[in-house]
Amino acid sequence: MNILSFDVGGTSIKYGIVNAQSEVIFKKSVPTPKDETNFLETVNEIISSNENSFDKISIAMPGFVNKKESCYTYGANLKYSIDFKKINSFDSSKFSIDNDGNVAAFSEFLLHYSTKFSNLIMLTFGTGIGGGIISDGKLLRGSGSAGEIGHMLSSSSIKEYKCNCGKKGCFEASTSAAVWTKECQRLSKKYPQSDLAKKFSEDKLGSILFDKTIKLNNEEEETRNEIITNISNGLVSLFEIFDNEAFVLGGSMSEKPYDLVDLIIEDVTNRFNFPSRIFPAILVSTQRGEAGIVGAALIAQNE
């Protein structure tokens, strides 16, 4: 069974054909449209250009979904609703929709970690932070929308991190990959001759901030430490609530995470103590940027 699979983010839509062996036959991306009409037009164009190449359609969305009604209702980084029943030749038996963090977590667990862990939390760092929770080997949904990790309140800074959802202090408002990039842009403008500015000008990746081989000035180091502190605080809070065995970090940063994991582990080790318990393993997504596409396909295959 081939699935036409979509991984929708606030900035771009990744899509491709995934076969029954969870192999991505091809993948492409397009910018995320700004309203429902243009979004549906984009999806219809992709469907038409891949006609007869797939058996089902599956879409991972960055926010709240109504699986029963095949609708996306809202997300902090995609603030308009989408009724997917409006797509051309809609067939509910051949359509699946889910949250992007959920599908990424399901994919990582099912393909790589089901024999190692029963309790896993996936965090996808991009425009925001998506989340998916595997508890006792099952995807935790709550009443339908559990796993919105990016919108828990976690910031320890005196700064007022305002989130796109409207709250202040959300996890993603201080720690998403978009924040890393924004901070690198700010620091590069302020210190154009710094090692960080030179490296950032080469690859434009916010995760370059976590490259420990770069000599940072005081403000650059303080900025990195603050981001790491906020990430660590979020992970520790999740551990205390869910008692998970592993964190898997994915999203746009997973292609080049640099020393992010080492920095988090160093910070957690230095600031926290867990008597009689072991803090979860921190892993980088084995599927890099394909976890969302593959996960959406796996959800469709298993429904």
ChimeraX commands (.cxc) that place a marker at each C-alpha (Angstrom):
marker #1 position 0.00,0.00,0.00 radius 0.5
marker #1 position 1.36,3.40,-1.02 radius 0.5
marker #1 position 0.41,6.46,1.03 radius 0.5
marker #1 position 0.48,10.05,-0.20 radius 0.5
marker #1 position 1.74,11.52,3.04 radius 0.5
marker #1 position 1.85,15.16,4.18 radius 0.5
marker #1 position 3.78,16.68,7.08 radius 0.5
marker #1 position 2.45,20.20,7.51 radius 0.5
marker #1 position 4.36,22.85,9.43 radius 0.5
marker #1 position 3.86,26.53,10.02 radius 0.5
marker #1 position 6.44,27.35,7.35 radius 0.5
marker #1 position 6.39,24.50,4.84 radius 0.5
marker #1 position 4.52,21.37,3.78 radius 0.5
marker #1 position 6.67,18.29,3.27 radius 0.5
marker #1 position 5.01,15.55,1.26 radius 0.5
marker #1 position 5.84,12.33,-0.50 radius 0.5
marker #1 position 4.88,8.76,-1.33 radius 0.5
marker #1 position 5.58,6.18,1.39 radius 0.5
marker #1 position 5.35,2.47,0.58 radius 0.5
marker #1 position 4.27,-0.48,2.75 radius 0.5
marker #1 position 7.85,-0.93,3.99 radius 0.5
marker #1 position 7.85,2.68,5.30 radius 0.5
marker #1 position 10.29,3.73,2.61 radius 0.5
marker #1 position 9.96,7.26,1.25 radius 0.5
marker #1 position 9.84,6.80,-2.53 radius 0.5
marker #1 position 10.14,10.53,-3.11 radius 0.5
marker #1 position 9.61,13.72,-1.15 radius 0.5
marker #1 position 9.17,17.39,-1.93 radius 0.5
marker #1 position 8.14,20.53,-0.08 radius 0.5
marker #1 position 6.15,23.67,-0.72 radius 0.5
marker #1 position 5.51,26.80,1.38 radius 0.5
marker #1 position 2.53,26.55,3.71 radius 0.5
marker #1 position -0.37,28.63,2.32 radius 0.5
marker #1 position -1.90,31.43,4.35 radius 0.5
marker #1 position -5.57,30.39,4.25 radius 0.5
marker #1 position -7.84,27.37,3.83 radius 0.5
marker #1 position -8.70,28.03,0.18 radius 0.5
marker #1 position -5.10,28.18,-0.96 radius 0.5
marker #1 position -4.15,25.28,1.28 radius 0.5
marker #1 position -6.80,23.03,-0.30 radius 0.5
marker #1 position -5.79,24.18,-3.78 radius 0.5
marker #1 position -2.19,23.20,-3.01 radius 0.5
marker #1 position -3.23,19.78,-1.71 radius 0.5
marker #1 position -5.47,19.20,-4.75 radius 0.5
marker #1 position -2.62,20.06,-7.10 radius 0.5
marker #1 position -0.33,17.59,-5.34 radius 0.5
marker #1 position -3.01,14.91,-5.44 radius 0.5
marker #1 position -3.59,15.48,-9.15 radius 0.5
marker #1 position 0.11,15.37,-9.98 radius 0.5
marker #1 position 0.46,12.04,-8.17 radius 0.5
marker #1 position -2.77,10.45,-9.39 radius 0.5
marker #1 position -2.73,6.62,-9.51 radius 0.5
marker #1 position 0.50,6.55,-7.44 radius 0.5
marker #1 position -1.12,6.04,-4.03 radius 0.5
marker #1 position -3.89,4.15,-2.25 radius 0.5
marker #1 position -4.58,6.49,0.68 radius 0.5
marker #1 position -3.92,10.06,1.77 radius 0.5
marker #1 position -2.62,10.88,5.25 radius 0.5
marker #1 position -1.96,14.34,6.66 radius 0.5
marker #1 position -0.07,15.36,9.81 radius 0.5
marker #1 position -1.07,18.81,11.06 radius 0.5
marker #1 position 0.65,21.20,13.53 radius 0.5
marker #1 position -2.14,21.53,16.07 radius 0.5
marker #1 position -5.59,20.29,16.99 radius 0.5
marker #1 position -7.39,17.88,14.70 radius 0.5
marker #1 position -10.83,16.27,14.65 radius 0.5
marker #1 position -10.12,12.84,13.22 radius 0.5
marker #1 position -13.80,11.87,13.05 radius 0.5
marker #1 position -14.69,14.94,10.97 radius 0.5
marker #1 position -11.45,14.95,8.92 radius 0.5
marker #1 position -10.80,18.52,10.02 radius 0.5
marker #1 position -7.93,20.59,11.32 radius 0.5
marker #1 position -9.28,23.07,13.85 radius 0.5
marker #1 position -6.43,25.28,15.11 radius 0.5
marker #1 position -2.73,25.60,15.81 radius 0.5
marker #1 position -0.57,28.41,17.15 radius 0.5
marker #1 position 1.51,28.43,13.96 radius 0.5
marker #1 position -1.34,27.72,11.54 radius 0.5
marker #1 position -4.32,29.67,12.82 radius 0.5
marker #1 position -7.03,28.83,10.32 radius 0.5
marker #1 position -9.23,25.75,10.20 radius 0.5
marker #1 position -9.25,23.32,7.27 radius 0.5
marker #1 position -12.09,21.02,6.30 radius 0.5
marker #1 position -10.38,18.25,4.34 radius 0.5
marker #1 position -13.72,16.87,3.19 radius 0.5
marker #1 position -13.49,19.66,0.60 radius 0.5
marker #1 position -10.55,18.09,-1.24 radius 0.5
marker #1 position -11.29,16.64,-4.66 radius 0.5
marker #1 position -12.86,13.18,-4.67 radius 0.5
marker #1 position -12.73,12.96,-0.87 radius 0.5
marker #1 position -13.20,9.41,0.47 radius 0.5
marker #1 position -13.19,9.01,4.26 radius 0.5
marker #1 position -12.08,5.38,3.93 radius 0.5
marker #1 position -8.94,6.53,2.12 radius 0.5
marker #1 position -8.13,9.57,4.25 radius 0.5
marker #1 position -6.37,9.95,7.59 radius 0.5
marker #1 position -5.45,12.99,9.68 radius 0.5
marker #1 position -3.51,13.37,12.92 radius 0.5
marker #1 position -1.30,15.73,14.91 radius 0.5
marker #1 position 2.28,16.06,13.62 radius 0.5
marker #1 position 3.90,15.30,16.97 radius 0.5
marker #1 position 1.74,12.21,17.39 radius 0.5
marker #1 position 2.69,10.75,14.03 radius 0.5
marker #1 position 6.39,11.46,14.56 radius 0.5
marker #1 position 6.32,9.74,17.96 radius 0.5
marker #1 position 4.39,6.79,16.55 radius 0.5
marker #1 position 6.89,6.44,13.73 radius 0.5
marker #1 position 9.97,6.53,15.93 radius 0.5
marker #1 position 8.47,4.10,18.42 radius 0.5
marker #1 position 7.08,1.58,15.95 radius 0.5
marker #1 position 10.08,1.47,13.63 radius 0.5
marker #1 position 12.98,1.85,16.04 radius 0.5
marker #1 position 12.26,1.72,19.76 radius 0.5
marker #1 position 9.36,-0.62,20.50 radius 0.5
marker #1 position 11.76,-3.35,21.69 radius 0.5
marker #1 position 13.74,-0.94,23.87 radius 0.5
marker #1 position 11.21,1.40,25.49 radius 0.5
marker #1 position 7.54,1.32,26.41 radius 0.5
marker #1 position 7.39,4.97,27.42 radius 0.5
marker #1 position 8.78,7.54,25.01 radius 0.5
marker #1 position 8.23,11.24,24.38 radius 0.5
marker #1 position 8.95,12.80,20.98 radius 0.5
marker #1 position 9.61,16.51,20.58 radius 0.5
marker #1 position 9.83,18.06,17.12 radius 0.5
marker #1 position 11.69,21.38,17.00 radius 0.5
marker #1 position 10.68,23.62,14.11 radius 0.5
marker #1 position 8.57,26.77,13.80 radius 0.5
marker #1 position 7.09,25.60,17.10 radius 0.5
marker #1 position 7.53,22.43,19.14 radius 0.5
marker #1 position 5.34,19.45,18.40 radius 0.5
marker #1 position 4.98,16.60,20.85 radius 0.5
marker #1 position 3.88,13.00,20.96 radius 0.5
marker #1 position 3.69,10.71,23.98 radius 0.5
marker #1 position 3.98,6.93,23.91 radius 0.5
marker #1 position 2.76,5.55,27.25 radius 0.5
marker #1 position 2.91,1.82,27.94 radius 0.5
marker #1 position 3.42,1.20,24.23 radius 0.5
marker #1 position 0.39,3.22,23.12 radius 0.5
marker #1 position -0.04,6.71,21.70 radius 0.5
marker #1 position -1.51,8.90,24.43 radius 0.5
marker #1 position -4.34,11.08,23.11 radius 0.5
marker #1 position -6.27,12.14,26.22 radius 0.5
marker #1 position -9.65,13.40,25.10 radius 0.5
marker #1 position -8.19,13.89,21.63 radius 0.5
marker #1 position -5.37,16.41,21.71 radius 0.5
marker #1 position -2.84,15.28,24.33 radius 0.5
marker #1 position 0.81,15.94,23.59 radius 0.5
marker #1 position 0.78,19.71,22.94 radius 0.5
marker #1 position 4.14,19.94,24.69 radius 0.5
marker #1 position 5.06,23.20,23.00 radius 0.5
marker #1 position 2.38,25.07,24.93 radius 0.5
marker #1 position 3.14,24.02,28.47 radius 0.5
marker #1 position 4.39,26.96,30.55 radius 0.5
marker #1 position 8.07,26.45,31.25 radius 0.5
marker #1 position 10.19,29.57,30.85 radius 0.5
marker #1 position 12.38,30.38,33.83 radius 0.5
marker #1 position 13.61,33.68,32.40 radius 0.5
marker #1 position 12.53,37.14,33.43 radius 0.5
marker #1 position 11.90,37.76,29.73 radius 0.5
marker #1 position 8.29,37.69,28.64 radius 0.5
marker #1 position 8.35,35.05,25.93 radius 0.5
marker #1 position 5.09,35.63,24.08 radius 0.5
marker #1 position 3.87,32.61,22.15 radius 0.5
marker #1 position 1.87,32.63,18.93 radius 0.5
marker #1 position -0.91,30.91,20.89 radius 0.5
marker #1 position -1.35,34.07,22.98 radius 0.5
marker #1 position 0.14,32.86,26.27 radius 0.5
marker #1 position 3.44,34.02,27.73 radius 0.5
marker #1 position 6.17,31.61,28.76 radius 0.5
marker #1 position 5.24,28.68,26.52 radius 0.5
marker #1 position 7.94,26.08,25.99 radius 0.5
marker #1 position 8.16,26.70,22.25 radius 0.5
marker #1 position 8.23,30.49,22.66 radius 0.5
marker #1 position 11.68,30.25,24.26 radius 0.5
marker #1 position 13.09,27.03,22.81 radius 0.5
marker #1 position 11.83,26.24,19.28 radius 0.5
marker #1 position 14.21,25.99,16.32 radius 0.5
marker #1 position 12.72,29.24,15.05 radius 0.5
marker #1 position 13.91,30.90,18.27 radius 0.5
marker #1 position 17.43,29.50,17.79 radius 0.5
marker #1 position 17.54,30.99,14.28 radius 0.5
marker #1 position 16.13,34.33,15.45 radius 0.5
marker #1 position 18.75,34.55,18.19 radius 0.5
marker #1 position 21.56,33.69,15.76 radius 0.5
marker #1 position 20.33,36.42,13.42 radius 0.5
marker #1 position 20.22,38.94,16.25 radius 0.5
marker #1 position 23.67,38.03,17.54 radius 0.5
marker #1 position 25.18,37.97,14.05 radius 0.5
marker #1 position 23.91,41.47,13.39 radius 0.5
marker #1 position 25.28,42.69,16.71 radius 0.5
marker #1 position 28.62,40.88,16.43 radius 0.5
marker #1 position 29.24,40.45,12.67 radius 0.5
marker #1 position 32.89,39.45,13.16 radius 0.5
marker #1 position 32.24,36.75,15.74 radius 0.5
marker #1 position 32.90,33.08,15.02 radius 0.5
marker #1 position 29.19,32.38,15.47 radius 0.5
marker #1 position 28.23,35.02,12.89 radius 0.5
marker #1 position 30.70,33.60,10.36 radius 0.5
marker #1 position 29.46,30.04,10.85 radius 0.5
marker #1 position 25.80,31.07,10.78 radius 0.5
marker #1 position 26.33,32.95,7.50 radius 0.5
marker #1 position 27.47,29.66,5.93 radius 0.5
marker #1 position 24.57,27.34,6.75 radius 0.5
marker #1 position 21.81,29.58,8.23 radius 0.5
marker #1 position 20.92,26.91,10.79 radius 0.5
marker #1 position 19.97,28.06,14.28 radius 0.5
marker #1 position 21.36,24.82,15.72 radius 0.5
marker #1 position 24.86,26.15,14.97 radius 0.5
marker #1 position 24.49,27.90,18.32 radius 0.5
marker #1 position 25.01,24.48,19.94 radius 0.5
marker #1 position 28.30,23.73,18.19 radius 0.5
marker #1 position 30.78,23.54,21.08 radius 0.5
marker #1 position 33.76,23.97,18.75 radius 0.5
marker #1 position 32.74,27.62,18.17 radius 0.5
marker #1 position 34.21,30.14,20.57 radius 0.5
marker #1 position 31.32,32.26,21.82 radius 0.5
marker #1 position 31.49,35.70,23.36 radius 0.5
marker #1 position 29.75,36.36,26.69 radius 0.5
marker #1 position 26.37,37.35,25.27 radius 0.5
marker #1 position 26.35,34.47,22.78 radius 0.5
marker #1 position 27.16,32.02,25.54 radius 0.5
marker #1 position 24.51,33.48,27.83 radius 0.5
marker #1 position 21.95,33.15,25.03 radius 0.5
marker #1 position 22.86,29.52,24.41 radius 0.5
marker #1 position 22.81,28.71,28.12 radius 0.5
marker #1 position 19.38,30.29,28.54 radius 0.5
marker #1 position 17.92,28.22,25.68 radius 0.5
marker #1 position 19.50,25.04,27.05 radius 0.5
marker #1 position 18.20,25.84,30.54 radius 0.5
marker #1 position 14.65,26.24,29.24 radius 0.5
marker #1 position 14.85,23.03,27.20 radius 0.5
marker #1 position 16.19,21.12,30.21 radius 0.5
marker #1 position 13.47,22.51,32.48 radius 0.5
marker #1 position 10.84,21.33,30.01 radius 0.5
marker #1 position 12.31,17.85,29.74 radius 0.5
marker #1 position 12.63,17.48,33.51 radius 0.5
marker #1 position 9.01,18.56,33.97 radius 0.5
marker #1 position 7.85,16.01,31.40 radius 0.5
marker #1 position 9.90,13.30,33.09 radius 0.5
marker #1 position 8.34,14.07,36.46 radius 0.5
marker #1 position 4.85,13.78,34.99 radius 0.5
marker #1 position 5.21,10.82,32.62 radius 0.5
marker #1 position 8.18,8.87,34.04 radius 0.5
marker #1 position 9.29,8.14,30.48 radius 0.5
marker #1 position 12.36,6.14,29.49 radius 0.5
marker #1 position 13.48,8.20,26.51 radius 0.5
marker #1 position 13.17,11.54,24.76 radius 0.5
marker #1 position 13.52,11.64,20.99 radius 0.5
marker #1 position 14.31,15.04,19.49 radius 0.5
marker #1 position 13.37,15.62,15.88 radius 0.5
marker #1 position 12.14,18.21,13.44 radius 0.5
marker #1 position 14.16,20.58,11.32 radius 0.5
marker #1 position 17.13,20.46,13.71 radius 0.5
marker #1 position 17.70,16.72,13.43 radius 0.5
marker #1 position 19.79,16.96,10.26 radius 0.5
marker #1 position 22.45,18.97,12.12 radius 0.5
marker #1 position 21.86,18.93,15.89 radius 0.5
marker #1 position 25.54,19.67,16.61 radius 0.5
marker #1 position 26.10,19.29,20.38 radius 0.5
marker #1 position 22.54,20.00,21.52 radius 0.5
marker #1 position 22.10,16.66,23.27 radius 0.5
marker #1 position 25.44,16.90,25.08 radius 0.5
marker #1 position 24.62,20.41,26.27 radius 0.5
marker #1 position 21.23,19.31,27.62 radius 0.5
marker #1 position 22.75,16.31,29.41 radius 0.5
marker #1 position 25.48,18.48,30.93 radius 0.5
marker #1 position 22.91,21.01,32.16 radius 0.5
marker #1 position 20.54,18.40,33.61 radius 0.5
marker #1 position 23.44,16.61,35.31 radius 0.5
marker #1 position 24.76,19.83,36.84 radius 0.5
marker #1 position 21.43,21.19,38.08 radius 0.5
marker #1 position 19.31,18.17,39.00 radius 0.5
marker #1 position 19.52,15.00,41.04 radius 0.5
marker #1 position 17.19,12.04,40.69 radius 0.5
marker #1 position 17.72,9.69,43.65 radius 0.5
marker #1 position 16.88,6.06,42.81 radius 0.5
marker #1 position 15.85,7.04,39.27 radius 0.5
marker #1 position 17.58,7.34,35.91 radius 0.5
marker #1 position 16.87,10.36,33.75 radius 0.5
marker #1 position 15.60,9.35,30.29 radius 0.5
marker #1 position 17.94,8.78,27.39 radius 0.5
marker #1 position 18.00,11.75,25.00 radius 0.5
marker #1 position 18.13,10.65,21.36 radius 0.5
marker #1 position 18.02,12.40,18.00 radius 0.5
marker #1 position 15.39,11.22,15.52 radius 0.5
marker #1 position 16.70,8.31,13.47 radius 0.5
marker #1 position 14.54,9.44,10.56 radius 0.5
marker #1 position 15.83,12.98,10.58 radius 0.5
marker #1 position 13.39,15.08,8.58 radius 0.5
marker #1 position 11.19,12.18,7.45 radius 0.5
marker #1 position 9.58,11.20,10.77 radius 0.5
marker #1 position 6.43,13.22,10.03 radius 0.5
marker #1 position 5.92,11.87,6.52 radius 0.5
marker #1 position 6.61,8.28,7.54 radius 0.5
marker #1 position 4.58,8.60,10.72 radius 0.5
marker #1 position 1.53,9.91,8.89 radius 0.5
marker #1 position 1.75,6.93,6.56 radius 0.5
marker #1 position 2.07,4.49,9.46 radius 0.5
marker #1 position -0.98,5.99,11.18 radius 0.5
marker #1 position -2.98,5.49,7.98 radius 0.5
marker #1 position -1.74,1.89,7.58 radius 0.5
marker #1 position -2.67,1.01,11.15 radius 0.5
marker #1 position -6.15,2.54,11.29 radius 0.5
marker link #1:1,2 radius 0.2
marker link #1:2,3 radius 0.2
marker link #1:3,4 radius 0.2
marker link #1:4,5 radius 0.2
marker link #1:5,6 radius 0.2
marker link #1:6,7 radius 0.2
marker link #1:7,8 radius 0.2
marker link #1:8,9 radius 0.2
marker link #1:9,10 radius 0.2
marker link #1:10,11 radius 0.2
marker link #1:11,12 radius 0.2
marker link #1:12,13 radius 0.2
marker link #1:13,14 radius 0.2
marker link #1:14,15 radius 0.2
marker link #1:15,16 radius 0.2
marker link #1:16,17 radius 0.2
marker link #1:17,18 radius 0.2
marker link #1:18,19 radius 0.2
marker link #1:19,20 radius 0.2
marker link #1:20,21 radius 0.2
marker link #1:21,22 radius 0.2
marker link #1:22,23 radius 0.2
marker link #1:23,24 radius 0.2
marker link #1:24,25 radius 0.2
marker link #1:25,26 radius 0.2
marker link #1:26,27 radius 0.2
marker link #1:27,28 radius 0.2
marker link #1:28,29 radius 0.2
marker link #1:29,30 radius 0.2
marker link #1:30,31 radius 0.2
marker link #1:31,32 radius 0.2
marker link #1:32,33 radius 0.2
marker link #1:33,34 radius 0.2
marker link #1:34,35 radius 0.2
marker link #1:35,36 radius 0.2
marker link #1:36,37 radius 0.2
marker link #1:37,38 radius 0.2
marker link #1:38,39 radius 0.2
marker link #1:39,40 radius 0.2
marker link #1:40,41 radius 0.2
marker link #1:41,42 radius 0.2
marker link #1:42,43 radius 0.2
marker link #1:43,44 radius 0.2
marker link #1:44,45 radius 0.2
marker link #1:45,46 radius 0.2
marker link #1:46,47 radius 0.2
marker link #1:47,48 radius 0.2
marker link #1:48,49 radius 0.2
marker link #1:49,50 radius 0.2
marker link #1:50,51 radius 0.2
marker link #1:51,52 radius 0.2
marker link #1:52,53 radius 0.2
marker link #1:53,54 radius 0.2
marker link #1:54,55 radius 0.2
marker link #1:55,56 radius 0.2
marker link #1:56,57 radius 0.2
marker link #1:57,58 radius 0.2
marker link #1:58,59 radius 0.2
marker link #1:59,60 radius 0.2
marker link #1:60,61 radius 0.2
marker link #1:61,62 radius 0.2
marker link #1:62,63 radius 0.2
marker link #1:63,64 radius 0.2
marker link #1:64,65 radius 0.2
marker link #1:65,66 radius 0.2
marker link #1:66,67 radius 0.2
marker link #1:67,68 radius 0.2
marker link #1:68,69 radius 0.2
marker link #1:69,70 radius 0.2
marker link #1:70,71 radius 0.2
marker link #1:71,72 radius 0.2
marker link #1:72,73 radius 0.2
marker link #1:73,74 radius 0.2
marker link #1:74,75 radius 0.2
marker link #1:75,76 radius 0.2
marker link #1:76,77 radius 0.2
marker link #1:77,78 radius 0.2
marker link #1:78,79 radius 0.2
marker link #1:79,80 radius 0.2
marker link #1:80,81 radius 0.2
marker link #1:81,82 radius 0.2
marker link #1:82,83 radius 0.2
marker link #1:83,84 radius 0.2
marker link #1:84,85 radius 0.2
marker link #1:85,86 radius 0.2
marker link #1:86,87 radius 0.2
marker link #1:87,88 radius 0.2
marker link #1:88,89 radius 0.2
marker link #1:89,90 radius 0.2
marker link #1:90,91 radius 0.2
marker link #1:91,92 radius 0.2
marker link #1:92,93 radius 0.2
marker link #1:93,94 radius 0.2
marker link #1:94,95 radius 0.2
marker link #1:95,96 radius 0.2
marker link #1:96,97 radius 0.2
marker link #1:97,98 radius 0.2
marker link #1:98,99 radius 0.2
marker link #1:99,100 radius 0.2
marker link #1:100,101 radius 0.2
marker link #1:101,102 radius 0.2
marker link #1:102,103 radius 0.2
marker link #1:103,104 radius 0.2
marker link #1:104,105 radius 0.2
marker link #1:105,106 radius 0.2
marker link #1:106,107 radius 0.2
marker link #1:107,108 radius 0.2
marker link #1:108,109 radius 0.2
marker link #1:109,110 radius 0.2
marker link #1:110,111 radius 0.2
marker link #1:111,112 radius 0.2
marker link #1:112,113 radius 0.2
marker link #1:113,114 radius 0.2
marker link #1:114,115 radius 0.2
marker link #1:115,116 radius 0.2
marker link #1:116,117 radius 0.2
marker link #1:117,118 radius 0.2
marker link #1:118,119 radius 0.2
marker link #1:119,120 radius 0.2
marker link #1:120,121 radius 0.2
marker link #1:121,122 radius 0.2
marker link #1:122,123 radius 0.2
marker link #1:123,124 radius 0.2
marker link #1:124,125 radius 0.2
marker link #1:125,126 radius 0.2
marker link #1:126,127 radius 0.2
marker link #1:127,128 radius 0.2
marker link #1:128,129 radius 0.2
marker link #1:129,130 radius 0.2
marker link #1:130,131 radius 0.2
marker link #1:131,132 radius 0.2
marker link #1:132,133 radius 0.2
marker link #1:133,134 radius 0.2
marker link #1:134,135 radius 0.2
marker link #1:135,136 radius 0.2
marker link #1:136,137 radius 0.2
marker link #1:137,138 radius 0.2
marker link #1:138,139 radius 0.2
marker link #1:139,140 radius 0.2
marker link #1:140,141 radius 0.2
marker link #1:141,142 radius 0.2
marker link #1:142,143 radius 0.2
marker link #1:143,144 radius 0.2
marker link #1:144,145 radius 0.2
marker link #1:145,146 radius 0.2
marker link #1:146,147 radius 0.2
marker link #1:147,148 radius 0.2
marker link #1:148,149 radius 0.2
marker link #1:149,150 radius 0.2
marker link #1:150,151 radius 0.2
marker link #1:151,152 radius 0.2
marker link #1:152,153 radius 0.2
marker link #1:153,154 radius 0.2
marker link #1:154,155 radius 0.2
marker link #1:155,156 radius 0.2
marker link #1:156,157 radius 0.2
marker link #1:157,158 radius 0.2
marker link #1:158,159 radius 0.2
marker link #1:159,160 radius 0.2
marker link #1:160,161 radius 0.2
marker link #1:161,162 radius 0.2
marker link #1:162,163 radius 0.2
marker link #1:163,164 radius 0.2
marker link #1:164,165 radius 0.2
marker link #1:165,166 radius 0.2
marker link #1:166,167 radius 0.2
marker link #1:167,168 radius 0.2
marker link #1:168,169 radius 0.2
marker link #1:169,170 radius 0.2
marker link #1:170,171 radius 0.2
marker link #1:171,172 radius 0.2
marker link #1:172,173 radius 0.2
marker link #1:173,174 radius 0.2
marker link #1:174,175 radius 0.2
marker link #1:175,176 radius 0.2
marker link #1:176,177 radius 0.2
marker link #1:177,178 radius 0.2
marker link #1:178,179 radius 0.2
marker link #1:179,180 radius 0.2
marker link #1:180,181 radius 0.2
marker link #1:181,182 radius 0.2
marker link #1:182,183 radius 0.2
marker link #1:183,184 radius 0.2
marker link #1:184,185 radius 0.2
marker link #1:185,186 radius 0.2
marker link #1:186,187 radius 0.2
marker link #1:187,188 radius 0.2
marker link #1:188,189 radius 0.2
marker link #1:189,190 radius 0.2
marker link #1:190,191 radius 0.2
marker link #1:191,192 radius 0.2
marker link #1:192,193 radius 0.2
marker link #1:193,194 radius 0.2
marker link #1:194,195 radius 0.2
marker link #1:195,196 radius 0.2
marker link #1:196,197 radius 0.2
marker link #1:197,198 radius 0.2
marker link #1:198,199 radius 0.2
marker link #1:199,200 radius 0.2
marker link #1:200,201 radius 0.2
marker link #1:201,202 radius 0.2
marker link #1:202,203 radius 0.2
marker link #1:203,204 radius 0.2
marker link #1:204,205 radius 0.2
marker link #1:205,206 radius 0.2
marker link #1:206,207 radius 0.2
marker link #1:207,208 radius 0.2
marker link #1:208,209 radius 0.2
marker link #1:209,210 radius 0.2
marker link #1:210,211 radius 0.2
marker link #1:211,212 radius 0.2
marker link #1:212,213 radius 0.2
marker link #1:213,214 radius 0.2
marker link #1:214,215 radius 0.2
marker link #1:215,216 radius 0.2
marker link #1:216,217 radius 0.2
marker link #1:217,218 radius 0.2
marker link #1:218,219 radius 0.2
marker link #1:219,220 radius 0.2
marker link #1:220,221 radius 0.2
marker link #1:221,222 radius 0.2
marker link #1:222,223 radius 0.2
marker link #1:223,224 radius 0.2
marker link #1:224,225 radius 0.2
marker link #1:225,226 radius 0.2
marker link #1:226,227 radius 0.2
marker link #1:227,228 radius 0.2
marker link #1:228,229 radius 0.2
marker link #1:229,230 radius 0.2
marker link #1:230,231 radius 0.2
marker link #1:231,232 radius 0.2
marker link #1:232,233 radius 0.2
marker link #1:233,234 radius 0.2
marker link #1:234,235 radius 0.2
marker link #1:235,236 radius 0.2
marker link #1:236,237 radius 0.2
marker link #1:237,238 radius 0.2
marker link #1:238,239 radius 0.2
marker link #1:239,240 radius 0.2
marker link #1:240,241 radius 0.2
marker link #1:241,242 radius 0.2
marker link #1:242,243 radius 0.2
marker link #1:243,244 radius 0.2
marker link #1:244,245 radius 0.2
marker link #1:245,246 radius 0.2
marker link #1:246,247 radius 0.2
marker link #1:247,248 radius 0.2
marker link #1:248,249 radius 0.2
marker link #1:249,250 radius 0.2
marker link #1:250,251 radius 0.2
marker link #1:251,252 radius 0.2
marker link #1:252,253 radius 0.2
marker link #1:253,254 radius 0.2
marker link #1:254,255 radius 0.2
marker link #1:255,256 radius 0.2
marker link #1:256,257 radius 0.2
marker link #1:257,258 radius 0.2
marker link #1:258,259 radius 0.2
marker link #1:259,260 radius 0.2
marker link #1:260,261 radius 0.2
marker link #1:261,262 radius 0.2
marker link #1:262,263 radius 0.2
marker link #1:263,264 radius 0.2
marker link #1:264,265 radius 0.2
marker link #1:265,266 radius 0.2
marker link #1:266,267 radius 0.2
marker link #1:267,268 radius 0.2
marker link #1:268,269 radius 0.2
marker link #1:269,270 radius 0.2
marker link #1:270,271 radius 0.2
marker link #1:271,272 radius 0.2
marker link #1:272,273 radius 0.2
marker link #1:273,274 radius 0.2
marker link #1:274,275 radius 0.2
marker link #1:275,276 radius 0.2
marker link #1:276,277 radius 0.2
marker link #1:277,278 radius 0.2
marker link #1:278,279 radius 0.2
marker link #1:279,280 radius 0.2
marker link #1:280,281 radius 0.2
marker link #1:281,282 radius 0.2
marker link #1:282,283 radius 0.2
marker link #1:283,284 radius 0.2
marker link #1:284,285 radius 0.2
marker link #1:285,286 radius 0.2
marker link #1:286,287 radius 0.2
marker link #1:287,288 radius 0.2
marker link #1:288,289 radius 0.2
marker link #1:289,290 radius 0.2
marker link #1:290,291 radius 0.2
marker link #1:291,292 radius 0.2
marker link #1:292,293 radius 0.2
marker link #1:293,294 radius 0.2
marker link #1:294,295 radius 0.2
marker link #1:295,296 radius 0.2
marker link #1:296,297 radius 0.2
marker link #1:297,298 radius 0.2
marker link #1:298,299 radius 0.2
marker link #1:299,300 radius 0.2
marker link #1:300,301 radius 0.2
marker link #1:301,302 radius 0.2
marker link #1:302,303 radius 0.2
view
